[in-house]
Amino acid sequence: MQTPPANFYEFGAFQLDPVKRLLRRLDGTPVPLTPRVFDTLLYMVEHHDSVMDKERIMEAVWPDSIVEENNLAQAIWKLRQVFGETPGSHSYIVTVPGRGYRFVAEVNKRNGDMVSRVPLDSTTTPTSIHGPTEADPTADRDQLLSKARHGTGQSDWRIFGAAIAAIIVVGLAVLFFVRYRSLPASVRAPSSPAPADAVSSVPARIAEKSIAVLPFENRSDEKENAYFADGIEDEILTRLSNIADLKVISRTSTRQYQSKPANLREIAKQLGVANILEGSVQKVADQVRVNVQLINVQSDSHLWAETYDRKLTDIFGVESEIAKRIAESLQAKLTGREEQALAVKPTNNPEAYDAYLRGLAFEGRSSLSLDLLPKAIGFYERAVEFDPNFALAWARLSRADAFLYFSSADQTSARRDAAKSALENAQRLQPNSSETLLALGYYQYRVLRDYGAAKTTFVRVSKMLPGSSEVPTALGRVTRREGHWDESIAFYEQALALDPRNVELLTDAAETYGMVRQFPAARKLYDRALDIMPDDPDLMAEKAAMYQAEGNLQEAARLLAKVNAQTPSRTAFGSKITQLTLERNLGEAVRLLQTRQAQFHFASEMERAGFQVLLAFTQRLAGDAAGAKANAEQARNTLEPLYKNQPDNSWFPSFLSVAYATLGEKDSALKEAEHAIMLSPSTRDRVYGPNNEEILALIQTIFGENSRAISTLARLLQTPYSSWLHGPASITPALLRLNPIWDPLRADPAFQKLCEEK
């Protein structure tokens, strides 16, 4: 008797046979999928008419296992590779933030055998993937600790000297030169998929109720009053961001333009807005003049213009009135809460407000140099001294303290307590204001590392600041720390729609794509950033890191050739050292490091010690055992007392473990590597937690515990994260093949298998 034909599904350019467990294109080309990825696709296709909660999918695909969302996120990313989806353009799978996923392609269930045919509407051929054998999702990462301490593998340090030094050169080049960023971060969680071109370009359709506020011109005789003009502009933007009916471009995207540019139409096109506000501020003693004009760029018409002459004590009334006139001119609807927010007067003390604006100016520049953040803190402290009831200043003070703690520059209990105290003062004065809640969210994120609580807080703020890019950026960062990679990307897309020319935001989103190994998508975002800042060495270096991760050293070298070896940029210099090491040109790496040590000004003892660790391993590789030992000893002597003062900072045990390994002290090296994992485990921080496992793999390799190192690397290859050893991207098979870091493992078939993965 003949077997009846099996049913199959057809969608887009694909056919799916659930009986044969086969996915193929309409032209008959099979698409290899791992079992779990296939099960994920089948479940989504069978339930394409509904939003699928992540928990439902995981229960269906992993019915007998306890798994994490990271496993599901990886399956989704692999499917998106198969479907050829590009950043922000999802024709098959869309993310529903806070819920899960929806399969949006039209699905037809057919009977009979699958027939090869070419779709009439097919214009592209999605790239297929060859999935590696799946790692056990239930594997317990904490077993690393016990296994590492009780290994039997032994190795004479001298046998591995040269190769291991290369390991550290690459790893520490990135780890030491990691760049701290402080970016604004805000918007409501998207309830529907982001616009298809939210990441790849500015949306083509321009909303009539959209506005960009260009930098206000400082017309004061005292040029140092520029901070005041910037502050007035920023306060007007903040008030406009409260209005849900307006699309308001963030200041970080507009500050690159002149106060009165010649080509407003081109600027509006770049920013994706229909209207532009220009202005100027003149401050003389306690007198302030503010000139503003609102221009509809599409019709080239002036909608409104006004000059305000006020005393400094009345400046808040001017800011409120300007925001209201803009809303009226653009016919934006205001709720009662929004009208109240526009009329808020944060302080009656002009000295306090002046100090606050100076603090904002320094905080805004701290993304360029972390050294400026303490100056911002000083001005915020002065503001609350003038007016102890200045809740807004207390909130900004808490945020600045929290970031300084978060950046590892000052992870002392005193800094943590300062952030908490300032937050409590803001909560006492204005517990439900958007700025107080933002400060709470950042305290939960940056100090407590309670990402779930931070997410809840930021979602609440998103309803209060619907027009600000800060909240979706914060949500993008928090959700990726939780390992919710797809949701994180969706939030970044929302932020970029409101802040399309924010280089820091573009870079942050690009790094996120690098973490999930979507390197072409990452490079597109770096290209957008380079269009804005074409000569920025950090951008070229980070784009080069994406090529390095793919094994394309030629393209990486082409980019890095544009970077001066004497650049003050830590990121760019570190990438050049990494490139030289991957090319096995370590003599040149030694020369550059020694030159930099003689010429570079180190901002802190921590920074100097990190450099000494890097140099020590490079010298050992070059055969200078005495020089390597001397630098490692100096680094240890510097790091140990700093570590005692900041015992919760995982940066210190990570570096100390490498210093101890340089000195051949196995027990101490393993102990500190394990302690770093305990301080910042990957289960607590999906972005940077796996770095500590990477360091452990390095130490295991140094002392001949090869099987354990390979086991750790196998797990890391399946994990999205930001690698300290290989730049902002995650570790890849190409890096395992190229990097002298892992030369001691090359004879092992298990390691060779890792290098062969696609």
C-alpha positions in Angstrom: 0.0 0.0 0.0 1.3 3.4 -0.9 2.2 5.8 1.9 0.1 9.0 1.7 2.1 12.1 0.9 3.4 14.1 3.8 2.2 17.7 4.6 4.7 20.5 4.4 4.7 24.2 5.0 5.7 26.9 2.5 6.6 30.5 3.4 8.6 33.1 1.5 11.4 31.4 -0.3 11.3 28.3 1.8 9.6 24.9 2.3 9.6 23.1 5.7 8.9 19.3 5.9 8.2 18.4 9.6 8.3 14.6 8.9 11.6 14.6 7.1 12.8 17.4 9.4 14.0 19.3 6.3 14.2 23.0 5.5 15.0 23.9 1.9 14.7 26.8 -0.5 12.2 26.8 -3.3 15.0 25.9 -5.8 15.5 22.7 -3.9 18.7 23.7 -2.0 18.6 22.1 1.5 19.4 24.4 4.5 21.3 22.6 7.3 19.9 23.3 10.8 20.7 21.9 14.2 17.9 19.9 15.8 17.0 22.6 18.3 17.0 25.3 15.7 14.7 23.2 13.5 12.4 22.6 16.4 12.2 26.3 17.1 11.4 27.1 13.5 8.7 24.3 13.3 7.0 25.6 16.5 7.0 29.1 15.2 5.6 28.2 11.8 2.9 26.0 13.4 1.9 28.9 15.7 2.4 31.7 13.1 -1.0 33.3 13.8 -0.1 34.4 17.4 2.5 36.1 19.5 4.6 33.3 21.1 5.9 33.9 24.6 9.5 32.9 25.1 8.5 30.5 27.9 6.1 28.7 25.6 8.7 28.2 22.9 11.4 27.0 25.4 8.9 24.5 26.9 8.1 23.2 23.5 11.7 23.0 22.2 13.4 21.9 25.4 10.6 20.0 27.1 12.8 18.0 29.5 15.5 20.6 30.2 15.9 23.7 32.2 17.3 26.2 29.8 18.0 30.0 29.6 16.6 32.5 27.2 20.1 32.7 25.7 19.6 29.3 24.1 16.4 30.5 22.4 18.0 33.8 21.4 20.8 31.9 19.7 18.3 29.8 17.8 16.4 32.9 16.6 19.7 34.5 15.4 20.6 31.4 13.4 17.2 31.4 11.8 17.5 35.1 10.9 20.8 34.3 9.2 19.1 31.6 7.1 16.3 34.0 6.1 18.8 36.7 5.2 17.3 39.3 7.5 19.2 42.5 7.9 19.3 44.9 10.9 15.9 46.3 11.5 14.3 44.5 8.5 12.5 41.3 9.6 10.3 39.6 7.0 10.0 36.3 8.9 10.5 36.8 12.6 9.8 39.9 14.6 10.5 40.6 18.2 7.6 41.7 20.5 9.5 43.3 23.4 8.5 42.1 26.8 6.6 39.1 25.2 8.5 37.0 22.7 8.3 36.5 18.9 5.9 36.4 16.0 6.4 34.6 12.7 5.1 37.2 10.2 5.7 35.5 6.9 2.6 34.2 5.1 2.5 30.4 5.8 0.7 27.9 3.5 0.2 24.3 4.4 0.5 22.0 1.4 0.0 18.3 0.7 2.3 16.1 -1.3 6.0 16.1 -1.8 8.0 19.3 -1.8 8.6 20.5 -5.3 11.6 22.6 -6.3 10.7 25.9 -7.9 12.0 29.4 -8.1 9.8 32.0 -6.5 8.6 34.7 -8.9 9.1 37.5 -6.3 12.5 36.3 -5.2 15.0 39.1 -5.4 17.7 37.9 -3.0 19.2 34.6 -1.9 19.4 34.5 1.9 22.7 33.2 3.2 22.4 29.7 4.8 24.3 28.6 7.9 25.8 25.4 8.8 25.0 24.9 12.4 27.6 23.2 14.7 26.6 20.4 16.9 24.7 21.9 19.7 26.2 22.2 23.1 24.2 20.8 26.0 22.1 23.8 27.1 21.8 22.4 30.6 25.6 22.4 31.2 26.4 24.0 34.5 29.0 26.7 34.0 29.8 26.7 37.7 31.5 23.4 37.3 34.4 25.4 35.9 35.5 26.3 39.4 35.7 22.8 40.8 37.2 21.3 37.7 39.9 23.9 37.3 41.1 23.5 40.9 41.4 19.8 40.8 42.9 19.2 37.4 45.8 16.8 36.9 47.4 18.3 33.9 50.9 19.7 34.6 53.1 21.8 32.4 56.5 23.4 32.7 56.0 27.1 32.2 59.1 27.3 30.1 57.6 24.9 27.5 54.8 27.3 26.9 56.7 30.6 27.4 56.6 32.1 23.9 53.1 30.9 22.9 51.5 31.9 26.2 53.0 35.3 26.1 51.2 35.8 22.8 48.0 34.7 24.4 48.3 37.6 26.9 49.5 40.1 24.3 46.2 39.7 22.4 44.0 39.4 25.4 45.4 42.1 27.5 45.8 44.5 24.6 42.0 44.5 24.4 41.4 44.2 28.1 43.7 47.0 29.1 42.6 49.4 26.3 38.9 48.8 26.8 37.1 52.2 26.3 34.6 53.4 28.9 31.5 55.0 27.4 28.8 57.2 28.9 25.9 57.7 26.7 22.5 59.0 27.1 20.0 56.3 27.2 15.7 56.7 26.7 12.1 55.8 25.0 9.2 53.6 25.5 9.5 49.9 24.9 8.3 49.2 21.3 4.9 47.6 21.2 5.4 46.7 17.6 8.4 46.0 15.4 10.7 48.9 14.8 10.7 50.5 11.4 12.4 48.3 8.8 15.1 50.9 8.2 15.5 52.1 11.8 19.0 50.9 12.0 20.1 50.8 8.4 19.1 54.4 7.6 16.9 57.3 8.8 13.2 56.5 8.0 12.2 57.8 4.6 8.8 59.0 5.7 9.1 62.2 7.8 6.5 62.9 10.4 5.0 66.4 10.3 5.2 66.7 14.1 8.9 66.1 14.2 11.6 68.5 15.3 15.3 68.9 15.9 16.7 71.6 18.1 20.1 72.8 16.8 22.8 74.0 19.2 22.0 77.4 20.5 24.5 80.1 19.7 26.4 81.7 22.6 26.2 85.5 22.0 27.7 86.4 25.4 30.9 88.4 25.5 32.2 85.7 27.8 32.8 82.7 25.7 32.9 80.5 28.8 29.2 81.1 29.0 28.7 78.5 26.2 27.7 76.0 28.9 24.7 78.3 29.7 23.5 78.3 26.0 23.9 74.5 25.9 21.9 74.2 29.1 19.0 76.2 27.9 18.9 74.1 24.7 19.0 70.9 26.7 16.2 72.0 29.1 14.0 72.9 26.2 14.7 69.5 24.6 13.9 67.8 27.9 10.5 69.5 28.1 9.7 68.6 24.5 10.6 65.0 25.2 7.7 64.8 27.6 5.2 65.2 24.7 4.1 61.9 23.2 2.6 63.5 20.1 6.1 64.9 19.0 9.1 63.2 17.6 12.1 64.9 19.1 15.7 64.2 17.9 18.2 63.9 20.7 20.8 66.5 21.3 23.6 64.0 20.7 22.5 63.8 17.1 22.3 67.6 16.6 25.3 68.9 18.5 27.6 68.2 15.6 25.9 71.0 13.6 26.5 74.7 13.7 24.1 77.1 15.4 23.1 78.6 12.1 23.9 76.2 9.3 23.5 77.1 5.6 21.7 74.0 4.4 18.8 73.3 6.8 17.0 71.0 4.3 20.0 68.7 4.1 20.3 68.6 7.9 16.6 67.9 8.3 16.9 65.0 5.8 19.8 63.5 7.7 17.9 63.7 11.0 14.6 62.7 9.6 12.5 65.7 10.7 10.2 68.3 9.2 11.0 71.2 11.6 14.1 72.8 13.1 14.4 75.1 16.0 17.3 77.6 15.9 18.3 79.8 18.8 20.8 82.0 20.6 21.5 83.0 24.2 23.1 86.1 25.6 23.8 86.3 29.3 25.1 89.4 31.0 25.2 89.3 34.8 21.6 88.2 35.8 20.1 89.3 32.5 19.3 86.7 29.8 18.2 87.2 26.2 16.9 84.2 24.3 16.2 84.3 20.5 14.4 81.4 18.9 12.8 80.7 15.5 10.9 77.6 14.4 11.3 76.6 10.7 9.3 74.1 8.6 12.1 72.9 6.4 9.8 71.2 3.8 8.0 74.4 3.0 10.9 76.7 3.9 8.6 78.8 6.1 9.1 80.4 9.5 6.4 79.1 11.7 7.2 81.3 14.7 10.0 83.5 16.1 10.4 85.3 19.4 12.9 87.2 21.6 12.7 86.8 25.3 14.4 89.2 27.8 14.3 87.9 31.3 16.2 87.9 34.6 18.0 84.7 35.3 15.5 83.8 38.0 12.8 83.8 35.3 14.6 81.5 32.8 12.4 78.5 33.6 9.4 80.4 32.4 11.1 81.1 29.1 12.0 77.4 28.6 8.4 76.4 29.4 6.9 79.0 27.1 9.2 78.0 24.2 8.2 74.4 24.6 4.5 75.3 24.7 4.8 77.5 21.6 6.5 74.7 19.7 3.8 72.3 20.6 1.1 74.7 19.5 2.8 75.5 16.2 3.1 71.8 15.4 -0.4 71.2 16.6 0.7 68.6 19.1 -1.8 67.3 21.6 -0.9 67.7 25.2 -2.2 65.6 28.1 -2.7 67.1 31.5 0.4 65.4 32.8 2.5 66.7 29.9 1.3 70.3 30.5 2.3 70.0 34.1 5.8 68.7 33.1 6.3 71.7 30.8 5.7 74.1 33.6 8.0 72.5 36.2 10.4 75.0 37.9 13.3 72.9 39.4 14.8 75.5 41.6 14.4 79.2 42.7 18.1 79.6 43.3 20.0 81.1 40.2 23.4 80.1 41.7 22.2 76.5 42.1 20.9 76.4 38.5 24.1 77.9 37.2 26.2 75.2 39.0 23.8 72.5 37.7 24.2 73.7 34.1 28.0 73.6 34.5 27.7 70.1 35.8 25.6 69.0 32.8 28.3 70.4 30.5 31.1 68.4 32.1 28.9 65.3 32.3 28.1 65.5 28.6 31.8 65.6 27.8 32.7 62.8 30.1 32.1 60.3 27.4 35.2 61.7 25.8 37.2 61.6 29.0 36.2 59.9 32.2 38.5 62.4 34.0 35.8 65.1 33.5 33.1 63.2 35.5 34.5 64.2 38.9 34.2 67.8 37.8 30.6 67.3 36.9 30.1 65.7 40.4 31.7 68.8 42.0 29.3 71.2 40.3 26.3 69.1 41.2 27.4 69.0 44.8 27.7 72.8 44.6 24.2 73.1 43.2 22.6 71.1 46.1 24.7 73.2 48.6 23.0 76.3 47.1 19.6 74.6 47.1 19.3 71.4 49.2 15.8 71.0 47.8 17.0 70.9 44.2 15.8 67.4 43.3 16.9 67.5 39.7 20.5 68.2 40.8 20.4 65.4 43.4 19.2 63.0 40.7 22.0 63.9 38.3 24.5 63.7 41.1 23.4 60.1 41.9 23.7 59.2 38.2 27.2 60.6 38.0 28.4 58.8 41.1 26.8 55.6 39.9 28.6 55.8 36.6 31.9 56.4 38.2 31.3 53.3 40.3 30.2 51.3 37.3 33.2 52.3 35.2 35.6 50.6 37.6 37.3 53.9 38.1 36.1 54.0 41.7 34.3 50.9 42.9 34.7 51.9 46.5 32.0 51.6 49.2 32.3 55.4 49.6 31.3 56.0 45.9 28.5 53.5 46.1 27.1 55.1 49.3 27.4 58.6 47.7 25.2 57.4 44.7 22.7 56.0 47.1 22.6 59.0 49.4 22.0 61.4 46.4 19.3 59.1 45.1 17.5 59.0 48.5 17.5 62.8 48.6 16.0 63.0 45.1 13.4 60.4 46.1 12.5 62.3 49.3 11.9 65.5 47.3 10.3 64.3 44.1 9.8 60.5 44.2 7.8 60.2 41.0 9.6 62.6 38.7 11.1 61.2 35.5 14.6 62.4 36.5 14.4 60.7 39.9 13.2 57.5 38.4 16.0 57.6 35.8 18.5 58.0 38.7 16.8 55.0 40.4 17.1 52.9 37.2 20.8 53.8 36.7 21.5 53.0 40.4 19.8 49.6 40.0 21.7 49.0 36.8 25.1 50.4 37.5 25.5 49.9 41.3 23.2 47.1 42.3 23.5 45.2 39.0 19.8 44.3 39.4 18.9 44.3 35.8 15.3 43.1 36.2 14.5 45.9 38.6 16.3 48.4 36.4 14.2 47.3 33.4 11.0 47.7 35.3 12.0 51.2 36.3 13.1 52.3 32.8 9.8 50.9 31.3 8.0 53.1 33.7 10.0 56.1 32.7 9.4 55.4 29.1 5.8 56.4 29.5 6.8 59.7 31.0 9.5 60.6 28.4 8.1 59.2 25.2 10.2 61.5 23.0 13.6 60.8 24.5 16.1 58.4 23.2 17.7 57.8 26.6 15.2 55.2 27.9 15.3 52.8 24.9 19.1 53.0 25.0 19.1 52.1 28.7 16.7 49.3 28.1 18.9 48.1 25.2 21.8 47.9 27.6 19.9 46.3 30.5 18.2 43.6 28.4 21.5 42.6 26.8 23.0 42.2 30.3 20.1 39.8 30.9 21.0 37.9 27.7 17.8 39.1 25.9 19.7 39.9 22.8 16.9 40.1 20.3 14.9 42.5 22.6 18.0 44.5 23.1 18.4 45.0 19.4 14.8 46.2 19.2 15.4 48.8 21.8 18.5 50.1 20.1 16.5 50.4 16.9 14.0 52.5 18.7 16.7 54.7 20.1 18.4 55.2 16.8 15.1 56.3 15.2 15.2 59.2 17.6 18.9 59.7 17.7 20.1 58.7 14.2 23.5 60.5 14.3 24.6 59.7 17.8 28.0 58.1 17.2 28.1 56.6 20.7 24.7 55.0 20.2 25.6 53.7 16.8 28.8 52.2 18.2 27.0 50.6 21.2 24.4 49.0 18.8 27.3 47.8 16.5 29.0 46.2 19.5 25.8 44.4 20.4 25.7 42.9 16.9 29.3 41.9 17.3 28.5 40.2 20.6 25.9 38.0 18.8 28.4 37.5 15.9 26.4 39.4 13.4 29.5 41.0 12.0 28.1 42.3 8.6 25.3 44.1 10.6 27.9 45.5 13.0 30.0 46.9 10.2 27.0 48.7 8.6 26.5 50.6 11.9 30.2 51.4 12.1 30.0 52.7 8.5 27.2 55.0 9.5 29.2 56.2 12.4 32.3 56.7 10.2 30.2 58.8 7.8 29.7 61.2 10.6 33.2 61.0 12.1 35.4 59.6 9.2 38.7 60.0 10.9 37.8 58.6 14.3 40.5 56.1 15.3 38.2 54.2 17.8 35.6 53.6 15.1 38.1 52.3 12.6 39.7 50.1 15.3 36.4 48.6 16.4 35.3 48.0 12.8 38.7 46.3 12.3 37.9 44.0 15.2 34.9 42.7 13.4 37.1 41.8 10.4 39.6 40.2 12.8 36.7 38.1 14.3 35.9 36.8 10.8 39.6 36.0 10.1 39.9 38.8 7.5 43.2 40.2 8.7 43.8 41.9 5.3 40.7 44.2 5.7 41.5 44.8 9.4 45.1 45.8 8.5 43.7 48.2 5.8 41.6 50.0 8.4 44.3 50.1 11.0 46.9 51.5 8.6 44.9 54.7 8.9 45.5 54.8 12.6 48.6 56.5 13.9 50.6 54.3 16.2 51.1 57.2 18.6 47.3 57.8 18.9 46.2 58.7 22.4 43.2 56.4 21.8 43.5 53.3 24.0 41.0 51.4 21.8 42.9 52.1 18.6 46.3 51.4 20.0 45.0 48.1 21.6 43.6 47.0 18.2 47.0 47.6 16.5 48.7 45.5 19.1 46.1 42.8 18.6 46.6 42.9 14.8 50.3 42.6 15.2 49.9 39.6 17.5 47.4 37.9 15.1 50.0 38.4 12.4 52.7 37.1 14.8 54.7 40.2 14.4 55.5 40.5 18.1 58.8 42.3 17.8 56.9 45.3 16.5 54.3 45.0 19.2 57.1 45.1 21.8 58.6 48.2 20.2 55.2 50.0 20.2 54.5 49.1 23.8 57.8 50.3 25.1 57.5 53.6 23.2 54.0 54.1 24.6 55.2 53.4 28.1 57.8 56.1 27.8 55.5 58.7 26.4 52.0 58.0 27.6 50.4 59.7 30.7 48.6 57.1 32.8 45.5 58.5 34.5 45.7 56.2 37.4 47.8 53.5 39.1 45.2 50.9 38.0 45.8 51.9 34.4 49.6 51.8 34.8 49.5 48.4 36.4 47.3 47.0 33.6 49.8 48.2 31.0 52.7 46.6 33.0 50.9 43.3 32.9 50.5 43.6 29.1 54.1 44.6 28.6 55.4 41.8 30.9 53.8 39.1 28.8 55.0 40.7 25.5 58.5 40.9 26.8 58.4 37.2 27.9 57.3 36.3 24.4 60.2 38.2 23.0 62.6 36.3 25.2 63.2 39.0 27.8 62.5 36.9 30.9 64.1 39.4 33.2 62.1 42.4 31.9 58.9 40.4 32.0 59.4 39.4 35.6 60.2 42.9 36.6 57.1 44.3 35.1 54.9 41.6 36.4 56.3 42.1 39.9 55.6 45.9 39.7 52.1 45.2 38.5 51.5 42.8 41.4 52.8 45.3 43.9 50.5 48.0 42.5 47.4 45.8 42.1 47.3 44.0 45.4 46.7 47.1 47.6 44.2 48.5 45.1 42.4 45.2 45.1 42.1 45.3 48.9 40.4 48.8 48.6 38.0 47.5 46.0 37.3 43.9 46.8 34.2 43.6 44.7 35.8 44.8 41.5 36.4 41.8 39.3 38.9 43.7 37.2 41.6 43.3 39.8 41.5 39.5 40.3 41.4 39.1 36.5 44.6 41.1 36.0 46.2 39.7 39.1 45.6 36.2 37.8 47.5 37.0 34.6 50.3 38.7 36.5 50.6 35.6 38.8 50.7 33.4 35.7 53.5 35.4 34.2 55.5 34.7 37.4 54.6 31.0 37.2 52.5 31.0 40.3 49.8 28.5 39.3 47.8 28.3 42.5 47.5 32.1 42.9 46.6 32.5 39.2 43.8 30.0 39.3 42.5 31.3 42.6 42.2 34.8 41.3 40.7 33.7 38.0 38.1 31.7 39.9 37.4 34.6 42.2 36.7 36.9 39.3 34.1 34.5 38.1 32.5 34.4 41.5 32.4 38.3 41.6 30.9 38.6 38.2 29.4 35.3 36.9 28.0 35.0 33.5 24.6 34.1 35.0 24.5 37.6 36.5 26.0 39.5 33.5 25.6 38.1 30.0 27.7 40.8 28.4 30.9 40.8 30.5 30.5 37.8 32.8 31.8 35.3 30.3 35.1 37.4 30.1 36.1 35.9 33.4 35.6 32.4 32.0 37.8 33.5 29.1 40.5 34.5 31.5 40.1 31.2 33.3 40.6 29.3 29.9 43.7 31.3 29.4 45.1 30.4 32.8 44.2 26.8 32.2 46.0 26.8 28.9 49.1 28.4 30.5 49.4 25.6 33.0 48.6 22.7 30.7 45.0 22.0 31.8 44.1 21.7 28.1 40.9 19.6 28.3 39.4 22.1 30.7 40.4 25.0 28.6 38.9 23.5 25.5 35.7 22.7 27.4 35.5 26.4 28.4 36.2 27.6 24.9 33.5 25.3 23.5 30.9 26.8 25.8 32.1 30.3 24.9 31.7 29.7 21.2 28.0 29.2 21.8 27.7 32.3 24.0 27.1 35.8 22.9 29.2 38.3 24.9 31.8 41.1 24.6 35.2 39.5 24.7 38.1 41.1 26.6 40.6 38.8 24.8 39.3 39.6 21.3 37.7 43.0 21.3 34.0 43.9 21.4 33.1 40.8 19.4 32.7 37.3 20.8 35.3 34.6 20.3 35.0 32.8 17.0 36.5 29.7 15.3 38.5 32.1 13.1 40.2 33.7 16.1 40.9 30.2 17.5 42.6 29.3 14.2 44.6 32.5 13.9 45.5 33.4 17.5 48.8 32.3 19.0 46.9 32.5 22.2 45.8 28.9 21.8 48.9 27.3 20.2 49.4 24.9 23.2 46.0 23.4 22.3 46.5 22.9 18.6 47.5 19.2 18.7 44.3 18.2 20.5 41.5 16.9 18.1 38.8 18.5 20.3 40.4 21.9 19.8 40.8 21.3 16.1 37.1 20.5 15.9 36.3 23.9 17.5 38.5 25.6 14.9 36.5 23.9 12.1 33.1 25.1 13.2 31.2 27.5 10.9 
